[in-house]
Structure formats: structure tokens, C-alpha cells
């Protein structure tokens, strides 16, 4: 599945405003996000400079500085660039320092053992959800995911469960038509709003082959924040999604959600991370 390469901040040489330090920071963040979005595909200096609208000489100096610090890696010729190991260390620190992720991990194990399917924890980030933890099924076929993966919220059960926690007027949605990953992905606001209305009534989301052909998902928002920012889900191949199995998935995941919310209540005075 394609990953989102959107940046949440200003990028490029002309779009960065304000003091030089702020502009340099925005440029650095934009470069790291671009390299991360390309995964295994290496990038060349000219490509990066053009993509971010930065002078070639400035991009070269930035790449060399980040490479020296371990945030960017380069090949033996010095002409190809990718994300460096320091990004992994920072990402791991983010997960390890988040009490919600630490607390929820054992519950993901329980859900995985009980259902034999793939279980996810994800967080809403702008228009996307980002995977924070995953427990893969031992059965075949199975869904394959990874921590750090981004998916537009409108296209998956996790995202729709979280969108349903917000008023329609405050939904973080892209311009229409939305990106379609399969023929079942909702691509209009009207179609999505109709789906969200049903989710609010049920209390959980469902999607069938809207993100990946052959895969269904069930999402459950975790309401220890207002509005909810995190959700858990169960992904299952439609080939083994019988009515009985679906009923059990919903029952187990609702119980797991209730137990998570029971140990992670809203805490007055706690940092309101954004």
C-alpha cells in the first residue's frame, strides 16, 4: 500500500517564513519526512532539492550535516540518500515514553491470542492514522503491517472509528475525491458521513476491502482522551470472516476496549500532548 508523503509543516525554500532558525528547522523536518516516506527507494540530491524547492547547494549541506549526525545515510558513492538510524532511535523513544502504548501492548497480546487475527493500535495524526503497535496473526492468509505505517483515516476501520468521535464540521478530511485504495473506499464526504453516522450508533467501525483487497477490519476508538486520538482494530481476511467469527471479533474487541479504558482514565492535569 502506498504511504502518505504529506508533511504537516511548511516545506521548501520559499514557503518557510520567519527567522532563519525556524526556516532551517522546517526544512530539516520536511527533508526527513520526505526521506522516510520513500521507504527503501533511495533519493538523489537533485530530486530532493526539486521536491522541497530548496537550492541544490543548500540541500547538499543539509544532507551532509544530517549524514554526519546519523539522521541520513548515504551510499558509498555519496550520491544516494535515505533515512538514517537516528530516526529509528527517536521513533522507539517516542513509543517507549508513551504510557498509553506501554499500557495497551499486553491487551493487544490478549486480543491476538483470543481471536487468532492481526491486532493494531494506531493514533490519529492529521488526516492519517499511524500504527503504533501491531500483533500479526499466525494464520494464513494474514494481513501484514508495520509500526509507523500511515493510512488516510477515511480509508480504514481505525481511522473511521476515530473520525466518528468528532463532529462532522471538525473532521480532518482531504479535498474530494478522497484517495481510493480499492473500489470500496469511500471517496466523497457524503459517503463517509453516512458511514460515520452508523459507526456512532453502533459504537465501532467496520470496513470490508476498503484499504486492501481481501481484508476486512473492525475499529474501536479508545476514549481516554476527548476527542479520542487512539484506536484498536482487528484485521481479518474476508475468506474466513464468517458471521460467527465477526460476532466473536466484535465481542472480544469491545471487552478489550472497556478494559483498556478502565486502566487509562482521563487524568486531570496530565500533559495534553498534541
CORDAKA-V413063 format. One record per backbone hydrogen bond with DSSP energy under -1.0 kcal/mol. NH is the residue of the N-H (numbers start at 1). CO is the residue of the C=O. E is the energy in kcal/mol with one decimal. If there is no record, write none. Layout:
nh=NH co=CO e=E
nh=NH co=CO e=E
This chain:
nh=13 co=53 e=-2.5
nh=23 co=19 e=-2.2
nh=24 co=20 e=-2.6
nh=25 co=21 e=-2.1
nh=26 co=22 e=-2.6
nh=27 co=23 e=-2.2
nh=28 co=24 e=-2.3
nh=29 co=25 e=-2.5
nh=30 co=26 e=-2.4
nh=31 co=27 e=-2.1
nh=32 co=28 e=-2.3
nh=33 co=29 e=-2.5
nh=34 co=30 e=-2.0
nh=35 co=31 e=-2.6
nh=36 co=32 e=-2.4
nh=37 co=33 e=-2.1
nh=39 co=36 e=-1.3
nh=41 co=38 e=-2.4
nh=43 co=81 e=-2.4
nh=48 co=44 e=-2.3
nh=49 co=45 e=-2.6
nh=50 co=46 e=-2.2
nh=51 co=47 e=-2.6
nh=52 co=48 e=-2.0
nh=54 co=49 e=-2.4
nh=59 co=55 e=-2.5
nh=60 co=56 e=-2.3
nh=61 co=57 e=-2.0
nh=62 co=58 e=-2.2
nh=63 co=59 e=-2.6
nh=64 co=60 e=-2.5
nh=65 co=61 e=-2.2
nh=66 co=62 e=-2.4
nh=67 co=63 e=-2.4
nh=68 co=64 e=-2.3
nh=69 co=65 e=-1.2
nh=71 co=66 e=-2.1
nh=72 co=66 e=-1.2
nh=73 co=82 e=-2.6
nh=75 co=80 e=-1.3
nh=78 co=75 e=-1.2
nh=81 co=43 e=-2.7
nh=82 co=73 e=-2.2
nh=84 co=71 e=-2.9
nh=86 co=70 e=-2.1
nh=87 co=84 e=-1.1
nh=89 co=85 e=-1.9
nh=90 co=86 e=-2.2
nh=91 co=87 e=-2.4
nh=92 co=88 e=-2.7
nh=93 co=89 e=-1.8
nh=94 co=90 e=-2.0
nh=95 co=91 e=-1.8
nh=96 co=92 e=-2.7
nh=97 co=93 e=-2.0
nh=102 co=98 e=-2.2
nh=103 co=99 e=-2.4
nh=104 co=100 e=-2.3
nh=105 co=101 e=-1.8
nh=108 co=104 e=-1.7
nh=109 co=105 e=-1.8
nh=110 co=106 e=-1.9
nh=111 co=107 e=-2.4
nh=112 co=108 e=-2.5
nh=113 co=109 e=-2.5
nh=114 co=110 e=-2.3
nh=115 co=111 e=-2.2
nh=116 co=112 e=-2.6
nh=118 co=235 e=-1.2
nh=119 co=135 e=-2.4
nh=120 co=233 e=-2.2
nh=121 co=133 e=-2.4
nh=122 co=231 e=-2.5
nh=123 co=130 e=-2.2
nh=124 co=229 e=-2.9
nh=125 co=128 e=-3.5
nh=128 co=125 e=-1.7
nh=129 co=151 e=-2.6
nh=130 co=123 e=-2.6
nh=131 co=149 e=-2.2
nh=132 co=121 e=-3.1
nh=133 co=121 e=-1.6
nh=135 co=119 e=-2.9
nh=148 co=131 e=-2.7
nh=149 co=146 e=-1.7
nh=151 co=129 e=-2.0
nh=153 co=127 e=-2.9
nh=155 co=152 e=-1.8
nh=156 co=153 e=-1.1
nh=160 co=156 e=-2.4
nh=161 co=157 e=-2.2
nh=162 co=158 e=-1.4
nh=163 co=159 e=-2.6
nh=164 co=160 e=-2.0
nh=165 co=162 e=-1.1
nh=166 co=163 e=-2.0
nh=170 co=167 e=-1.9
nh=171 co=168 e=-1.1
nh=173 co=171 e=-1.5
nh=178 co=187 e=-2.3
nh=185 co=182 e=-1.1
nh=192 co=188 e=-2.1
nh=193 co=189 e=-2.9
nh=194 co=190 e=-1.9
nh=195 co=191 e=-1.6
nh=196 co=192 e=-2.7
nh=197 co=193 e=-2.1
nh=198 co=194 e=-1.3
nh=199 co=195 e=-1.8
nh=200 co=196 e=-2.5
nh=201 co=197 e=-1.4
nh=202 co=198 e=-2.3
nh=203 co=199 e=-3.7
nh=205 co=219 e=-2.7
nh=207 co=217 e=-2.5
nh=209 co=215 e=-2.6
nh=215 co=212 e=-1.9
nh=216 co=236 e=-2.9
nh=217 co=207 e=-2.9
nh=218 co=234 e=-1.8
nh=219 co=205 e=-1.6
nh=220 co=232 e=-2.9
nh=222 co=230 e=-2.7
nh=231 co=122 e=-2.2
nh=232 co=220 e=-2.3
nh=233 co=120 e=-1.7
nh=234 co=218 e=-1.8
nh=235 co=118 e=-2.7
nh=236 co=216 e=-2.5
nh=238 co=214 e=-2.3
nh=240 co=237 e=-1.7
nh=241 co=238 e=-1.1
nh=242 co=240 e=-1.4
nh=246 co=242 e=-2.6
nh=247 co=243 e=-2.2
nh=248 co=244 e=-2.0
nh=249 co=245 e=-2.6
nh=250 co=246 e=-2.4
nh=251 co=247 e=-2.1
nh=252 co=248 e=-2.9
nh=253 co=249 e=-2.7
nh=254 co=250 e=-2.2
nh=255 co=251 e=-1.9
nh=256 co=252 e=-2.5
nh=257 co=253 e=-2.5
nh=258 co=254 e=-2.3
nh=259 co=255 e=-2.1
nh=260 co=256 e=-2.4
nh=261 co=257 e=-2.8
nh=262 co=258 e=-1.4
nh=263 co=259 e=-1.1
nh=264 co=260 e=-1.1
nh=270 co=267 e=-1.9
nh=273 co=271 e=-1.3
